[in-house]
């Protein structure tokens, strides 16, 4: 029996420290949200570390309607050092049809290299 030994742990995508804030700008709301990610796979080639993360954000209204993919982004980077964690940010503008109330932002993150995906919910209140 052969067993492969590696000092590098298997990727285990984790999302943590979710935050969201909203600013009433009169005709629309500006929503700033973020979540930190770690445990995504990185490939090391010739002393450079690369990774590929995709994420999208859905929003659930106070009426329990879900608006899908209101924000999406792909991050493909190559760095000279391994990245231990990364902050994923979303800036979203919604119009005045979004009334005051409690919303839920759902961050869906996909690690292209390890084929893992994780989601995290962030509560957000639109208020005065």
TORDO-508895 format. One record per residue (C-alpha): residue in three letters; x, z, y. Coordinates in nm, 2 decimals. Layout:
N
> Ala_X_Z_Y
...
end
This chain:
128
> Unk_0.00_0.00_0.00
> Unk_0.13_-0.09_0.34
> Unk_0.04_0.11_0.65
> Unk_0.11_-0.02_1.00
> Unk_0.25_0.24_1.24
> Unk_0.23_0.21_1.61
> Unk_0.28_0.45_1.89
> Unk_0.03_0.27_2.10
> Unk_-0.33_0.41_2.05
> Unk_-0.62_0.18_1.98
> Unk_-0.82_0.08_2.29
> Unk_-1.12_0.31_2.35
> Unk_-1.29_0.20_2.67
> Unk_-1.42_0.49_2.87
> Unk_-1.61_0.50_3.20
> Unk_-1.60_0.81_3.43
> Unk_-1.65_0.94_3.78
> Unk_-1.95_0.72_3.88
> Unk_-2.04_0.73_4.25
> Unk_-2.29_0.55_4.47
> Unk_-2.38_0.57_4.84
> Unk_-2.63_0.37_5.05
> Unk_-2.63_0.31_5.42
> Unk_-2.95_0.20_5.61
> Unk_-2.84_-0.08_5.84
> Unk_-3.19_-0.16_5.97
> Unk_-3.29_-0.49_5.81
> Unk_-3.11_-0.41_5.49
> Unk_-2.93_-0.14_5.28
> Unk_-2.56_-0.15_5.20
> Unk_-2.49_0.01_4.86
> Unk_-2.13_0.10_4.77
> Unk_-2.08_0.21_4.41
> Unk_-1.78_0.27_4.18
> Unk_-1.68_0.38_3.84
> Unk_-1.34_0.44_3.69
> Unk_-1.24_0.28_3.36
> Unk_-0.96_0.37_3.12
> Unk_-0.88_0.29_2.76
> Unk_-0.91_-0.08_2.80
> Unk_-0.67_-0.31_2.60
> Unk_-0.36_-0.44_2.77
> Unk_-0.14_-0.71_2.63
> Unk_0.23_-0.68_2.70
> Unk_0.42_-1.01_2.71
> Unk_0.78_-1.03_2.85
> Unk_0.75_-0.70_3.02
> Unk_0.42_-0.77_3.20
> Unk_0.09_-0.61_3.11
> Unk_-0.23_-0.80_3.14
> Unk_-0.59_-0.70_3.10
> Unk_-0.93_-0.86_3.15
> Unk_-1.24_-0.67_3.25
> Unk_-1.58_-0.80_3.34
> Unk_-1.86_-0.59_3.49
> Unk_-2.21_-0.64_3.62
> Unk_-2.45_-0.41_3.78
> Unk_-2.83_-0.38_3.72
> Unk_-3.06_-0.18_3.94
> Unk_-3.37_0.01_3.83
> Unk_-3.63_0.06_4.10
> Unk_-3.85_0.37_4.15
> Unk_-4.13_0.16_3.99
> Unk_-3.91_0.12_3.68
> Unk_-3.85_-0.25_3.74
> Unk_-3.50_-0.37_3.64
> Unk_-3.32_-0.63_3.85
> Unk_-3.04_-0.78_3.64
> Unk_-2.70_-0.88_3.75
> Unk_-2.73_-0.80_4.12
> Unk_-2.35_-0.78_4.12
> Unk_-2.09_-0.92_3.89
> Unk_-1.71_-0.94_3.89
> Unk_-1.42_-1.03_3.66
> Unk_-1.08_-0.87_3.70
> Unk_-0.79_-1.04_3.53
> Unk_-0.45_-0.90_3.63
> Unk_-0.10_-0.90_3.52
> Unk_0.11_-0.60_3.63
> Unk_0.47_-0.49_3.58
> Unk_0.36_-0.15_3.45
> Unk_0.08_-0.05_3.22
> Unk_-0.24_0.06_3.40
> Unk_-0.38_0.39_3.29
> Unk_-0.70_0.37_3.48
> Unk_-0.88_0.14_3.72
> Unk_-1.16_0.18_3.98
> Unk_-1.43_-0.08_3.95
> Unk_-1.62_-0.12_4.28
> Unk_-1.94_-0.30_4.38
> Unk_-2.07_-0.36_4.73
> Unk_-2.44_-0.47_4.73
> Unk_-2.67_-0.56_5.01
> Unk_-3.04_-0.53_4.94
> Unk_-3.31_-0.62_5.19
> Unk_-3.59_-0.41_5.35
> Unk_-3.82_-0.47_5.05
> Unk_-3.62_-0.19_4.88
> Unk_-3.81_0.11_4.99
> Unk_-3.69_0.47_5.01
> Unk_-3.68_0.64_4.67
> Unk_-3.47_0.71_4.36
> Unk_-3.29_0.41_4.20
> Unk_-3.06_0.38_3.91
> Unk_-2.75_0.16_3.91
> Unk_-2.63_0.05_3.57
> Unk_-2.26_-0.05_3.54
> Unk_-2.21_-0.27_3.23
> Unk_-1.83_-0.31_3.16
> Unk_-1.68_-0.54_2.91
> Unk_-1.32_-0.54_2.79
> Unk_-1.24_-0.91_2.71
> Unk_-0.93_-0.83_2.49
> Unk_-1.08_-0.55_2.27
> Unk_-1.43_-0.69_2.28
> Unk_-1.56_-0.34_2.37
> Unk_-1.85_-0.28_2.62
> Unk_-1.97_0.04_2.78
> Unk_-2.24_0.13_3.03
> Unk_-2.29_0.41_3.27
> Unk_-2.59_0.50_3.49
> Unk_-2.55_0.62_3.85
> Unk_-2.84_0.78_4.03
> Unk_-2.89_0.66_4.39
> Unk_-3.14_0.78_4.65
> Unk_-3.24_0.55_4.94
> Unk_-3.34_0.79_5.21
> Unk_-3.32_0.85_5.59
end
